[in-house]
Amino acid sequence: MNQEEKNLRSNIRHLIQHVKQKKVNEQKKIRDLVSTLLQHEIREMLSESGTPDVDPTPNKSTGINVLEELLKKIVPVLETDFKSLTTNSEQRQSFRAHIVNAVVGTLTPAQANNAAVDNVEPVHEIELDIGEDVNVDIGDDKFTDKFIDIRSDAEKAASEEEEEEDPIDSFGTGVEGDETGRNMAYQSFKKIETSIIDSYELLSDPDDQELFYDYLIANLKLYFDKFEGELSGQVEEPTNQAYDTAKQSAPAEDDLGALEEHFDLEI
């Protein structure tokens, strides 16, 4: 290799190093520009709205306010358990179906009880003439609660164990799907069931109850959609005009690599 070729290679190396440094500097300028523009946009948004929204105004509906606090408690639990089901999507579909079904099954009796209380009739004292004969038909359903069980406690316990249904099987009644998803949903629902019931029972207004119920089911489904999208990598990263403009002015990533490959340099 003659001196002229050595000088050429040396000059090319210096040129590549210069280009690399220039690219680093440009990227830093772009990051600084984006940061400045974002801060400017934030300041404008705050100035337009007056003061920062550190204490958002509650919703007009008490039912929605109560639901919002409930979601803060249960959504992180559901997200953790849902995202642990990574073998296949069937497990997650089964999980969400069982959770939604369990919420409906839990709140439906509460709704029925509230409706019954609203329509309850006054109880009148029953007057009984001690002197009259009382004919008792043992086969009558209204006397079945008078039955005296003479079995021992051990016999009763053994009988109950035979008749008791597996709670997981009962939990999945009416819902088909992957058993792993069902089992995970069962464990997850036990963590949040009390919070759901307690929140619903805070409400006595029928409109609040209806909003709470409808929006709870809708939000559960929406959050499950969100979690599934995040696992699938389908969530698009938010952006803005300032970033898009700055990104377009950045140098191409492959330019430097193509130059090195062209001269086949050992650097």
Legacy VTK file of the C-alpha trace (Angstrom):
# vtk DataFile Version 3.0
C-alpha trace
ASCII
DATASET POLYDATA
POINTS 267 float
0.000 0.000 0.000
1.578 3.295 -1.108
1.586 6.523 0.848
-1.139 8.094 -1.248
-3.569 5.238 -0.517
-2.698 5.412 3.186
-3.446 9.122 3.216
-6.743 8.523 1.433
-7.823 5.913 3.961
-6.785 8.161 6.838
-8.795 11.029 5.416
-11.818 8.807 4.962
-11.572 7.631 8.584
-11.476 11.209 9.805
-14.462 12.000 7.589
-16.486 9.107 9.004
-15.612 10.091 12.573
-16.673 13.633 11.781
-19.977 12.394 10.346
-20.563 10.221 13.419
-19.943 13.113 15.782
-22.135 15.385 13.716
-24.938 12.829 13.817
-24.667 12.549 17.615
-24.795 16.315 17.934
-27.805 16.539 15.624
-29.670 13.875 17.582
-28.983 15.767 20.811
-30.266 18.975 19.229
-33.410 17.134 18.092
-34.059 15.753 21.578
-33.567 19.193 23.078
-35.900 20.702 20.491
-38.608 18.129 21.128
-38.294 18.626 24.886
-38.555 22.395 24.503
-41.582 22.169 22.235
-43.330 19.736 24.557
-42.743 21.986 27.550
-44.085 24.915 25.548
-47.232 22.983 24.627
-47.769 21.946 28.249
-47.428 25.531 29.453
-49.960 26.666 26.834
-52.425 23.980 27.870
-52.086 24.954 31.528
-52.482 28.646 30.756
-55.644 27.964 28.747
-57.180 25.861 31.500
-56.215 28.249 34.275
-54.742 26.137 37.063
-53.381 22.591 36.856
-56.077 19.936 37.197
-54.631 18.333 40.333
-58.080 17.831 41.863
-60.494 16.901 39.077
-64.123 17.856 39.509
-66.177 14.796 40.475
-68.739 13.426 38.068
-72.338 14.521 38.365
-73.347 10.973 39.243
-72.469 9.532 42.630
-72.619 6.088 41.050
-69.834 7.000 38.610
-67.742 8.549 41.396
-68.015 5.353 43.444
-67.236 3.253 40.380
-64.119 5.310 39.619
-62.732 4.605 43.078
-63.582 0.919 42.698
-61.791 0.666 39.350
-58.647 2.111 40.918
-58.661 -0.873 43.285
-59.617 -3.745 41.005
-58.147 -2.902 37.585
-54.492 -3.355 38.693
-55.402 -6.759 40.152
-57.146 -7.866 36.965
-54.336 -6.522 34.784
-51.657 -8.474 36.650
-53.589 -11.749 36.533
-54.779 -11.264 32.942
-51.287 -10.538 31.623
-49.881 -13.608 33.370
-51.844 -15.771 30.914
-49.340 -15.794 28.064
-49.576 -19.333 26.666
-52.382 -18.461 24.265
-55.216 -15.992 23.747
-57.855 -18.629 24.595
-56.771 -18.503 28.235
-57.240 -14.743 28.337
-60.594 -14.904 26.546
-61.789 -17.435 29.108
-60.465 -15.257 31.953
-62.339 -12.149 30.835
-65.553 -14.061 30.106
-65.570 -15.636 33.566
-64.775 -12.338 35.313
-67.569 -10.454 33.545
-69.996 -13.314 34.158
-69.034 -13.398 37.845
-69.606 -9.650 38.238
-73.022 -9.936 36.605
-73.888 -12.917 38.781
-72.764 -11.104 41.916
-74.615 -7.854 41.331
-77.834 -9.297 39.887
-79.044 -10.685 43.263
-78.165 -7.348 44.872
-80.299 -5.552 42.304
-83.157 -7.972 42.918
-82.905 -7.492 46.683
-83.025 -3.728 46.341
-86.091 -3.962 44.116
-87.762 -6.287 46.598
-87.090 -3.892 49.467
-88.639 -1.051 47.492
-91.796 -3.099 46.866
-92.060 -4.776 50.270
-95.515 -4.921 51.817
-96.100 -4.148 55.510
-96.114 -7.150 57.804
-99.293 -7.644 59.801
-99.327 -9.440 63.100
-101.101 -12.790 62.922
-103.717 -13.408 65.625
-104.085 -17.028 66.650
-106.997 -18.405 68.627
-105.430 -20.861 71.068
-108.693 -22.692 71.402
-109.073 -23.600 67.760
-107.779 -26.817 66.270
-104.716 -26.523 64.063
-104.459 -29.035 61.245
-100.886 -29.413 60.039
-100.203 -31.029 56.707
-96.616 -32.298 56.882
-96.406 -32.335 53.097
-97.097 -28.588 52.902
-94.050 -26.602 51.771
-94.664 -23.893 54.363
-93.884 -26.383 57.161
-90.687 -27.821 55.712
-88.615 -25.368 57.737
-90.014 -26.959 60.904
-88.218 -30.231 60.156
-85.912 -31.321 63.006
-82.713 -32.946 61.786
-81.628 -35.616 64.290
-78.376 -36.544 62.550
-75.108 -36.089 64.419
-72.754 -33.277 63.463
-70.375 -35.776 61.849
-73.176 -37.223 59.734
-74.299 -33.733 58.684
-70.741 -32.736 57.746
-70.222 -35.911 55.728
-73.486 -35.354 53.886
-72.644 -31.737 53.120
-69.225 -32.720 51.723
-70.910 -35.199 49.389
-73.474 -32.670 48.179
-71.183 -29.601 48.017
-70.186 -28.617 44.495
-66.620 -27.655 43.686
-66.628 -23.826 43.944
-64.516 -23.522 40.802
-67.017 -25.612 38.842
-69.833 -23.494 40.226
-67.903 -20.337 39.303
-67.694 -21.479 35.681
-71.341 -22.469 35.332
-72.822 -21.163 32.095
-69.478 -20.025 30.667
-67.358 -22.078 28.322
-63.652 -21.575 27.824
-60.143 -22.626 28.718
-59.938 -24.141 32.212
-56.680 -22.383 33.071
-58.314 -19.052 32.275
-61.316 -20.043 34.366
-59.172 -21.066 37.340
-57.156 -17.847 37.190
-60.373 -15.833 36.947
-61.719 -17.611 40.021
-58.645 -16.702 42.076
-58.647 -13.144 40.738
-62.342 -12.573 41.411
-61.970 -13.683 45.033
-59.556 -10.753 45.481
-62.005 -8.146 44.171
-65.471 -9.553 44.957
-65.822 -7.873 48.357
-64.763 -4.481 46.980
-67.370 -4.713 44.204
-70.193 -5.638 46.582
-69.218 -3.010 49.158
-69.089 -0.279 46.519
-72.455 -1.213 45.051
-74.115 -1.373 48.448
-73.063 2.209 49.138
-75.638 3.282 46.566
-79.351 3.375 47.270
-80.521 5.585 44.412
-81.759 3.397 41.517
-80.197 5.688 38.905
-76.804 5.501 40.632
-77.084 1.734 40.877
-77.948 1.391 37.202
-75.082 3.635 36.091
-72.653 1.831 38.385
-73.677 -1.573 37.021
-73.712 -0.635 33.333
-70.454 1.310 33.406
-68.687 -1.338 35.486
-69.406 -4.038 32.898
-68.488 -1.720 30.020
-65.229 -0.622 31.648
-64.183 -4.167 32.468
-64.546 -5.123 28.817
-62.719 -1.997 27.657
-59.828 -2.600 30.049
-59.556 -6.215 28.922
-59.389 -4.971 25.314
-56.619 -2.588 26.374
-54.651 -5.328 28.146
-54.962 -7.666 25.150
-53.737 -4.956 22.807
-50.727 -4.290 25.018
-49.824 -7.982 25.072
-50.204 -8.185 21.294
-48.051 -5.114 20.724
-50.847 -3.383 18.847
-50.976 -0.230 20.947
-49.802 2.752 18.919
-47.438 5.078 20.749
-48.884 8.573 21.201
-47.150 11.365 19.292
-47.611 15.022 18.385
-46.800 17.425 15.586
-43.623 18.726 17.244
-42.081 15.260 17.427
-43.122 14.318 13.880
-41.575 17.505 12.471
-38.305 17.012 14.362
-38.130 13.340 13.375
-38.365 14.165 9.658
-35.238 16.327 9.872
-33.107 13.571 11.444
-30.379 11.965 9.220
-31.061 8.529 7.796
-29.840 5.633 9.948
-28.268 3.644 7.084
-26.191 6.412 5.506
-23.130 5.918 7.690
-23.224 2.133 7.454
-23.396 2.272 3.661
-20.355 4.536 3.556
-18.280 2.189 5.740
-19.301 -0.843 3.698
-18.409 0.942 0.460
-14.805 1.621 1.515
-14.442 -1.656 3.441
-12.522 0.043 6.254
-11.165 -1.589 9.401
-11.983 1.007 12.077
LINES 1 268
267 0 1 2 3 4 5 6 7 8 9 10 11 12 13 14 15 16 17 18 19 20 21 22 23 24 25 26 27 28 29 30 31 32 33 34 35 36 37 38 39 40 41 42 43 44 45 46 47 48 49 50 51 52 53 54 55 56 57 58 59 60 61 62 63 64 65 66 67 68 69 70 71 72 73 74 75 76 77 78 79 80 81 82 83 84 85 86 87 88 89 90 91 92 93 94 95 96 97 98 99 100 101 102 103 104 105 106 107 108 109 110 111 112 113 114 115 116 117 118 119 120 121 122 123 124 125 126 127 128 129 130 131 132 133 134 135 136 137 138 139 140 141 142 143 144 145 146 147 148 149 150 151 152 153 154 155 156 157 158 159 160 161 162 163 164 165 166 167 168 169 170 171 172 173 174 175 176 177 178 179 180 181 182 183 184 185 186 187 188 189 190 191 192 193 194 195 196 197 198 199 200 201 202 203 204 205 206 207 208 209 210 211 212 213 214 215 216 217 218 219 220 221 222 223 224 225 226 227 228 229 230 231 232 233 234 235 236 237 238 239 240 241 242 243 244 245 246 247 248 249 250 251 252 253 254 255 256 257 258 259 260 261 262 263 264 265 266
